[in-house]
């Protein structure tokens, strides 16, 4: 059995190193006693209320920083509007291609499958009441007003919003942003405004494409499950669906585009000087952009319900 005096030593305790010396009798003895090092006091644990308060303060500070960033982008946009030649139009076209054209396959596939699911679930219920034809309105309202703009924005938030945050974050780590400021180049004008303009153009077009492919998927399912022909489906769709429903979805997409770009770029500029921070801010950009898109969509639904649109 071990010595009781040392039975409570920790494995990581730092012990003093003894030295040997001869005493007056010629015997060897330790120069100092073998005593354990004092334990370091454990860090105090934060109470639940204190942790919640710190999280609330951090969230409020981040919200204030985001509003400040939005104001700075707005001022930069006003300067560019007064001098349109300062806009990097080739950069805008590049981002339209990457964020818009290259996203067509995934947007089209998901929207088509979503239209199939909506029509299938509706057909399963409408068949019981002999109201098969109403699947046209179900698919039209669901895709034009809700699913097409919402799903397109969430996909672009994960695809393009993360790319914006990672690109700017990598430039922060490599000190390229500091170099731009040293050369009197506004990073907002060079990096943020082209992305904003590109997504304001690309996202409404992607929403329109998603609406078309989603309605086509519903049309295919209505034909296979309910026996509604393509001509009959399109005739009723054109008669019942008004252009305002499509405009509602496109109007939403403009707001969603601003949310995605601003949050993605904002999180990119908040990156610290290490590679781990790039991944963390990229993840935050996707989570926050997707959350804000859903919140904005819910707000739109309440407003449209109040205005009877």
C-alpha beads as a LAMMPS data file, in Angstrom:
LAMMPS data file: protein, C-alpha beads

309 atoms
308 bonds

1 atom types
1 bond types

-500.0 500.0 xlo xhi
-500.0 500.0 ylo yhi
-500.0 500.0 zlo zhi

Masses

1 110.0

Atoms # bond

1 1 1 0.000 0.000 0.000
2 1 1 1.131 3.559 -0.701
3 1 1 2.096 6.162 1.828
4 1 1 -1.066 7.845 3.265
5 1 1 0.661 11.190 3.039
6 1 1 0.815 10.907 -0.719
7 1 1 -2.388 8.958 -1.396
8 1 1 -4.290 12.095 -2.455
9 1 1 -1.693 13.334 -4.949
10 1 1 -2.959 14.098 -8.391
11 1 1 -1.349 12.484 -11.397
12 1 1 -0.373 15.867 -12.783
13 1 1 0.872 17.342 -9.490
14 1 1 4.317 18.955 -9.694
15 1 1 6.482 17.690 -6.808
16 1 1 9.709 19.306 -5.591
17 1 1 12.835 17.372 -6.539
18 1 1 14.766 16.315 -3.395
19 1 1 18.575 16.309 -3.203
20 1 1 20.815 14.119 -1.066
21 1 1 23.503 15.358 1.324
22 1 1 25.586 13.981 4.166
23 1 1 24.702 14.912 7.704
24 1 1 27.064 15.252 10.655
25 1 1 26.959 11.495 11.246
26 1 1 28.073 10.794 7.698
27 1 1 24.684 9.485 6.636
28 1 1 22.840 10.540 3.555
29 1 1 19.604 12.451 4.017
30 1 1 17.161 14.451 1.887
31 1 1 17.828 18.147 1.752
32 1 1 14.125 18.990 1.986
33 1 1 10.998 17.039 2.790
34 1 1 9.006 15.269 0.130
35 1 1 5.818 17.325 0.194
36 1 1 3.129 17.493 -2.519
37 1 1 2.667 20.703 -4.451
38 1 1 -0.423 22.693 -3.473
39 1 1 -3.431 22.134 -5.673
40 1 1 -4.390 24.925 -8.029
41 1 1 -7.853 26.285 -7.285
42 1 1 -10.491 25.092 -9.747
43 1 1 -11.903 27.818 -11.993
44 1 1 -15.310 28.965 -10.773
45 1 1 -18.268 27.604 -12.719
46 1 1 -20.583 30.151 -14.210
47 1 1 -24.158 29.977 -13.069
48 1 1 -26.894 29.382 -15.613
49 1 1 -28.206 32.922 -15.346
50 1 1 -24.713 34.351 -15.804
51 1 1 -24.099 32.232 -18.907
52 1 1 -27.468 33.273 -20.320
53 1 1 -26.666 36.925 -19.641
54 1 1 -23.293 36.720 -21.351
55 1 1 -24.869 34.980 -24.360
56 1 1 -27.527 37.702 -24.567
57 1 1 -24.897 40.447 -24.408
58 1 1 -22.834 38.729 -27.126
59 1 1 -25.914 38.338 -29.336
60 1 1 -26.845 41.987 -28.858
61 1 1 -23.296 43.077 -29.694
62 1 1 -23.271 40.938 -32.832
63 1 1 -26.634 42.370 -33.898
64 1 1 -25.311 45.898 -33.417
65 1 1 -22.205 45.029 -35.450
66 1 1 -24.394 43.591 -38.220
67 1 1 -26.515 46.751 -38.360
68 1 1 -23.326 48.807 -38.508
69 1 1 -22.080 46.636 -41.358
70 1 1 -25.379 47.060 -43.224
71 1 1 -25.043 50.829 -42.848
72 1 1 -21.503 50.769 -44.201
73 1 1 -22.573 48.688 -47.201
74 1 1 -25.445 51.107 -47.844
75 1 1 -23.067 54.093 -47.837
76 1 1 -20.709 52.266 -50.203
77 1 1 -23.648 51.471 -52.497
78 1 1 -24.679 55.143 -52.580
79 1 1 -21.135 56.116 -53.581
80 1 1 -21.133 53.545 -56.392
81 1 1 -24.565 54.688 -57.572
82 1 1 -23.172 58.209 -57.953
83 1 1 -20.182 56.824 -59.859
84 1 1 -21.323 53.648 -61.691
85 1 1 -17.930 53.274 -63.378
86 1 1 -16.489 52.168 -60.030
87 1 1 -18.570 48.976 -60.053
88 1 1 -16.620 45.841 -61.055
89 1 1 -19.041 44.588 -63.688
90 1 1 -16.924 41.614 -64.702
91 1 1 -16.895 40.510 -61.073
92 1 1 -20.675 40.840 -60.994
93 1 1 -21.014 38.612 -64.060
94 1 1 -18.608 36.110 -62.522
95 1 1 -20.720 35.853 -59.368
96 1 1 -23.916 35.564 -61.424
97 1 1 -22.415 32.578 -63.193
98 1 1 -21.178 30.915 -60.000
99 1 1 -24.158 31.722 -57.784
100 1 1 -26.862 31.509 -60.436
101 1 1 -26.092 29.507 -63.564
102 1 1 -24.032 26.834 -61.806
103 1 1 -26.832 26.324 -59.264
104 1 1 -29.497 25.509 -61.871
105 1 1 -29.100 21.678 -61.755
106 1 1 -29.470 21.322 -57.983
107 1 1 -32.277 23.903 -57.830
108 1 1 -34.161 22.254 -60.684
109 1 1 -33.838 18.738 -59.266
110 1 1 -34.934 19.654 -55.741
111 1 1 -37.845 21.792 -56.988
112 1 1 -39.052 19.054 -59.315
113 1 1 -39.003 16.487 -56.502
114 1 1 -40.711 18.940 -54.173
115 1 1 -43.496 19.472 -56.709
116 1 1 -43.859 15.715 -57.013
117 1 1 -44.156 15.331 -53.235
118 1 1 -46.706 18.155 -52.883
119 1 1 -48.874 16.757 -55.679
120 1 1 -48.597 13.198 -54.374
121 1 1 -49.610 14.126 -50.838
122 1 1 -52.442 16.296 -52.143
123 1 1 -53.674 13.634 -54.541
124 1 1 -53.817 11.087 -51.743
125 1 1 -56.259 13.313 -49.829
126 1 1 -58.202 14.927 -52.679
127 1 1 -58.986 11.551 -54.231
128 1 1 -61.082 10.660 -51.166
129 1 1 -63.388 13.656 -51.783
130 1 1 -63.537 13.500 -55.563
131 1 1 -61.749 16.854 -55.815
132 1 1 -58.848 15.726 -57.957
133 1 1 -58.764 18.875 -60.075
134 1 1 -57.937 21.044 -57.056
135 1 1 -54.433 19.607 -57.042
136 1 1 -53.645 22.318 -59.616
137 1 1 -54.314 25.094 -57.102
138 1 1 -52.458 23.190 -54.386
139 1 1 -49.298 22.859 -56.460
140 1 1 -49.579 26.399 -57.823
141 1 1 -49.997 28.174 -54.497
142 1 1 -47.403 26.024 -52.724
143 1 1 -44.687 26.385 -55.343
144 1 1 -45.187 29.976 -56.518
145 1 1 -45.672 31.622 -53.131
146 1 1 -43.789 29.483 -50.617
147 1 1 -41.628 26.557 -51.609
148 1 1 -39.893 27.975 -54.689
149 1 1 -38.502 31.144 -53.039
150 1 1 -37.891 29.516 -49.649
151 1 1 -36.092 26.374 -50.804
152 1 1 -34.085 28.283 -53.389
153 1 1 -32.911 30.771 -50.758
154 1 1 -31.934 28.027 -48.300
155 1 1 -29.962 26.174 -50.964
156 1 1 -28.183 29.361 -52.044
157 1 1 -27.473 30.225 -48.392
158 1 1 -25.671 26.906 -47.999
159 1 1 -24.001 27.081 -51.387
160 1 1 -23.138 30.723 -52.080
161 1 1 -23.444 32.274 -48.619
162 1 1 -20.844 29.875 -47.239
163 1 1 -18.575 30.572 -50.210
164 1 1 -18.775 34.334 -49.552
165 1 1 -17.845 33.881 -45.888
166 1 1 -15.003 31.473 -46.670
167 1 1 -13.545 33.698 -49.395
168 1 1 -13.527 36.865 -47.296
169 1 1 -12.408 34.967 -44.200
170 1 1 -9.421 33.514 -46.051
171 1 1 -8.500 36.990 -47.256
172 1 1 -8.649 38.245 -43.668
173 1 1 -6.330 35.451 -42.510
174 1 1 -3.899 36.205 -45.363
175 1 1 -4.029 39.928 -44.458
176 1 1 -5.296 40.819 -47.938
177 1 1 -8.076 42.964 -46.460
178 1 1 -5.501 45.002 -44.534
179 1 1 -3.481 45.382 -47.722
180 1 1 -6.561 46.752 -49.539
181 1 1 -7.137 49.338 -46.829
182 1 1 -3.460 50.300 -46.976
183 1 1 -3.837 50.916 -50.715
184 1 1 -6.977 53.024 -50.088
185 1 1 -9.228 50.361 -51.675
186 1 1 -12.599 49.932 -49.979
187 1 1 -13.124 46.171 -49.342
188 1 1 -16.892 46.677 -49.261
189 1 1 -16.855 48.211 -52.714
190 1 1 -14.570 45.530 -54.119
191 1 1 -15.876 42.402 -52.392
192 1 1 -19.426 42.976 -51.095
193 1 1 -21.263 45.152 -53.622
194 1 1 -20.601 42.882 -56.648
195 1 1 -21.937 39.923 -54.653
196 1 1 -25.027 41.884 -53.609
197 1 1 -25.849 42.945 -57.170
198 1 1 -25.129 39.493 -58.582
199 1 1 -27.421 37.695 -56.130
200 1 1 -30.167 40.312 -56.545
201 1 1 -30.167 39.320 -60.214
202 1 1 -29.581 35.579 -59.838
203 1 1 -31.917 34.632 -56.973
204 1 1 -35.186 35.912 -58.543
205 1 1 -34.300 34.084 -61.771
206 1 1 -33.531 30.929 -59.820
207 1 1 -36.844 31.304 -57.992
208 1 1 -38.675 31.546 -61.318
209 1 1 -36.845 28.453 -62.563
210 1 1 -37.687 26.600 -59.325
211 1 1 -41.364 27.527 -59.670
212 1 1 -41.478 26.218 -63.246
213 1 1 -39.756 22.921 -62.444
214 1 1 -41.857 22.463 -59.292
215 1 1 -45.111 22.976 -61.189
216 1 1 -43.873 20.561 -63.852
217 1 1 -43.195 17.949 -61.184
218 1 1 -46.710 18.431 -59.810
219 1 1 -48.101 18.170 -63.323
220 1 1 -46.367 14.836 -63.888
221 1 1 -47.655 13.449 -60.594
222 1 1 -51.198 14.703 -61.261
223 1 1 -51.158 12.957 -64.639
224 1 1 -49.856 9.668 -63.220
225 1 1 -51.946 9.542 -60.026
226 1 1 -55.135 11.456 -60.832
227 1 1 -55.386 11.117 -64.584
228 1 1 -55.270 14.891 -65.146
229 1 1 -53.763 15.542 -68.567
230 1 1 -51.117 18.164 -69.217
231 1 1 -53.458 20.333 -71.288
232 1 1 -56.161 20.244 -68.635
233 1 1 -53.633 21.020 -65.905
234 1 1 -52.135 23.988 -67.791
235 1 1 -55.558 25.350 -68.742
236 1 1 -56.770 25.391 -65.162
237 1 1 -53.406 26.635 -63.893
238 1 1 -53.508 29.612 -66.258
239 1 1 -57.102 30.389 -65.293
240 1 1 -56.755 30.108 -61.511
241 1 1 -53.180 31.256 -60.889
242 1 1 -52.767 34.997 -61.221
243 1 1 -49.485 36.755 -61.891
244 1 1 -49.501 38.294 -58.426
245 1 1 -48.674 34.930 -56.847
246 1 1 -45.484 34.676 -58.869
247 1 1 -44.598 38.286 -58.074
248 1 1 -45.003 37.539 -54.376
249 1 1 -42.407 34.771 -54.602
250 1 1 -39.991 36.901 -56.636
251 1 1 -40.414 39.808 -54.219
252 1 1 -39.498 37.513 -51.345
253 1 1 -36.409 36.331 -53.192
254 1 1 -35.052 39.893 -53.409
255 1 1 -35.155 40.227 -49.629
256 1 1 -33.696 36.740 -49.188
257 1 1 -30.813 37.661 -51.508
258 1 1 -29.908 40.667 -49.364
259 1 1 -30.068 38.563 -46.192
260 1 1 -27.811 35.846 -47.604
261 1 1 -25.145 38.181 -48.993
262 1 1 -24.994 40.527 -46.024
263 1 1 -24.781 37.775 -43.408
264 1 1 -22.252 35.769 -45.417
265 1 1 -19.946 38.748 -45.976
266 1 1 -20.430 39.993 -42.398
267 1 1 -19.316 36.669 -40.928
268 1 1 -16.388 36.596 -43.340
269 1 1 -15.118 39.959 -42.082
270 1 1 -15.442 38.733 -38.462
271 1 1 -12.859 36.003 -39.085
272 1 1 -9.819 36.061 -36.810
273 1 1 -6.232 35.330 -37.838
274 1 1 -6.386 31.522 -37.839
275 1 1 -7.710 28.799 -40.095
276 1 1 -10.104 27.425 -37.475
277 1 1 -11.922 30.751 -37.399
278 1 1 -12.635 30.512 -41.139
279 1 1 -14.567 27.271 -40.694
280 1 1 -16.396 28.570 -37.641
281 1 1 -17.534 31.781 -39.330
282 1 1 -18.515 29.880 -42.489
283 1 1 -20.729 27.583 -40.433
284 1 1 -22.263 30.565 -38.633
285 1 1 -23.015 32.263 -41.947
286 1 1 -25.001 29.261 -43.216
287 1 1 -26.900 28.776 -39.955
288 1 1 -27.738 32.436 -39.462
289 1 1 -28.652 33.069 -43.105
290 1 1 -30.955 30.025 -43.235
291 1 1 -32.572 31.010 -39.934
292 1 1 -33.113 34.616 -41.023
293 1 1 -34.565 33.500 -44.364
294 1 1 -37.124 31.350 -42.549
295 1 1 -37.932 34.178 -40.128
296 1 1 -38.346 36.631 -43.003
297 1 1 -40.618 34.174 -44.818
298 1 1 -42.792 33.851 -41.699
299 1 1 -42.989 37.659 -41.409
300 1 1 -44.011 37.890 -45.056
301 1 1 -46.752 35.314 -44.486
302 1 1 -48.196 37.344 -41.607
303 1 1 -48.038 40.592 -43.590
304 1 1 -49.654 39.072 -46.667
305 1 1 -52.380 37.557 -44.513
306 1 1 -53.115 40.934 -42.916
307 1 1 -53.113 42.693 -46.306
308 1 1 -55.151 39.853 -47.872
309 1 1 -52.646 39.343 -50.667

Bonds

1 1 1 2
2 1 2 3
3 1 3 4
4 1 4 5
5 1 5 6
6 1 6 7
7 1 7 8
8 1 8 9
9 1 9 10
10 1 10 11
11 1 11 12
12 1 12 13
13 1 13 14
14 1 14 15
15 1 15 16
16 1 16 17
17 1 17 18
18 1 18 19
19 1 19 20
20 1 20 21
21 1 21 22
22 1 22 23
23 1 23 24
24 1 24 25
25 1 25 26
26 1 26 27
27 1 27 28
28 1 28 29
29 1 29 30
30 1 30 31
31 1 31 32
32 1 32 33
33 1 33 34
34 1 34 35
35 1 35 36
36 1 36 37
37 1 37 38
38 1 38 39
39 1 39 40
40 1 40 41
41 1 41 42
42 1 42 43
43 1 43 44
44 1 44 45
45 1 45 46
46 1 46 47
47 1 47 48
48 1 48 49
49 1 49 50
50 1 50 51
51 1 51 52
52 1 52 53
53 1 53 54
54 1 54 55
55 1 55 56
56 1 56 57
57 1 57 58
58 1 58 59
59 1 59 60
60 1 60 61
61 1 61 62
62 1 62 63
63 1 63 64
64 1 64 65
65 1 65 66
66 1 66 67
67 1 67 68
68 1 68 69
69 1 69 70
70 1 70 71
71 1 71 72
72 1 72 73
73 1 73 74
74 1 74 75
75 1 75 76
76 1 76 77
77 1 77 78
78 1 78 79
79 1 79 80
80 1 80 81
81 1 81 82
82 1 82 83
83 1 83 84
84 1 84 85
85 1 85 86
86 1 86 87
87 1 87 88
88 1 88 89
89 1 89 90
90 1 90 91
91 1 91 92
92 1 92 93
93 1 93 94
94 1 94 95
95 1 95 96
96 1 96 97
97 1 97 98
98 1 98 99
99 1 99 100
100 1 100 101
101 1 101 102
102 1 102 103
103 1 103 104
104 1 104 105
105 1 105 106
106 1 106 107
107 1 107 108
108 1 108 109
109 1 109 110
110 1 110 111
111 1 111 112
112 1 112 113
113 1 113 114
114 1 114 115
115 1 115 116
116 1 116 117
117 1 117 118
118 1 118 119
119 1 119 120
120 1 120 121
121 1 121 122
122 1 122 123
123 1 123 124
124 1 124 125
125 1 125 126
126 1 126 127
127 1 127 128
128 1 128 129
129 1 129 130
130 1 130 131
131 1 131 132
132 1 132 133
133 1 133 134
134 1 134 135
135 1 135 136
136 1 136 137
137 1 137 138
138 1 138 139
139 1 139 140
140 1 140 141
141 1 141 142
142 1 142 143
143 1 143 144
144 1 144 145
145 1 145 146
146 1 146 147
147 1 147 148
148 1 148 149
149 1 149 150
150 1 150 151
151 1 151 152
152 1 152 153
153 1 153 154
154 1 154 155
155 1 155 156
156 1 156 157
157 1 157 158
158 1 158 159
159 1 159 160
160 1 160 161
161 1 161 162
162 1 162 163
163 1 163 164
164 1 164 165
165 1 165 166
166 1 166 167
167 1 167 168
168 1 168 169
169 1 169 170
170 1 170 171
171 1 171 172
172 1 172 173
173 1 173 174
174 1 174 175
175 1 175 176
176 1 176 177
177 1 177 178
178 1 178 179
179 1 179 180
180 1 180 181
181 1 181 182
182 1 182 183
183 1 183 184
184 1 184 185
185 1 185 186
186 1 186 187
187 1 187 188
188 1 188 189
189 1 189 190
190 1 190 191
191 1 191 192
192 1 192 193
193 1 193 194
194 1 194 195
195 1 195 196
196 1 196 197
197 1 197 198
198 1 198 199
199 1 199 200
200 1 200 201
201 1 201 202
202 1 202 203
203 1 203 204
204 1 204 205
205 1 205 206
206 1 206 207
207 1 207 208
208 1 208 209
209 1 209 210
210 1 210 211
211 1 211 212
212 1 212 213
213 1 213 214
214 1 214 215
215 1 215 216
216 1 216 217
217 1 217 218
218 1 218 219
219 1 219 220
220 1 220 221
221 1 221 222
222 1 222 223
223 1 223 224
224 1 224 225
225 1 225 226
226 1 226 227
227 1 227 228
228 1 228 229
229 1 229 230
230 1 230 231
231 1 231 232
232 1 232 233
233 1 233 234
234 1 234 235
235 1 235 236
236 1 236 237
237 1 237 238
238 1 238 239
239 1 239 240
240 1 240 241
241 1 241 242
242 1 242 243
243 1 243 244
244 1 244 245
245 1 245 246
246 1 246 247
247 1 247 248
248 1 248 249
249 1 249 250
250 1 250 251
251 1 251 252
252 1 252 253
253 1 253 254
254 1 254 255
255 1 255 256
256 1 256 257
257 1 257 258
258 1 258 259
259 1 259 260
260 1 260 261
261 1 261 262
262 1 262 263
263 1 263 264
264 1 264 265
265 1 265 266
266 1 266 267
267 1 267 268
268 1 268 269
269 1 269 270
270 1 270 271
271 1 271 272
272 1 272 273
273 1 273 274
274 1 274 275
275 1 275 276
276 1 276 277
277 1 277 278
278 1 278 279
279 1 279 280
280 1 280 281
281 1 281 282
282 1 282 283
283 1 283 284
284 1 284 285
285 1 285 286
286 1 286 287
287 1 287 288
288 1 288 289
289 1 289 290
290 1 290 291
291 1 291 292
292 1 292 293
293 1 293 294
294 1 294 295
295 1 295 296
296 1 296 297
297 1 297 298
298 1 298 299
299 1 299 300
300 1 300 301
301 1 301 302
302 1 302 303
303 1 303 304
304 1 304 305
305 1 305 306
306 1 306 307
307 1 307 308
308 1 308 309
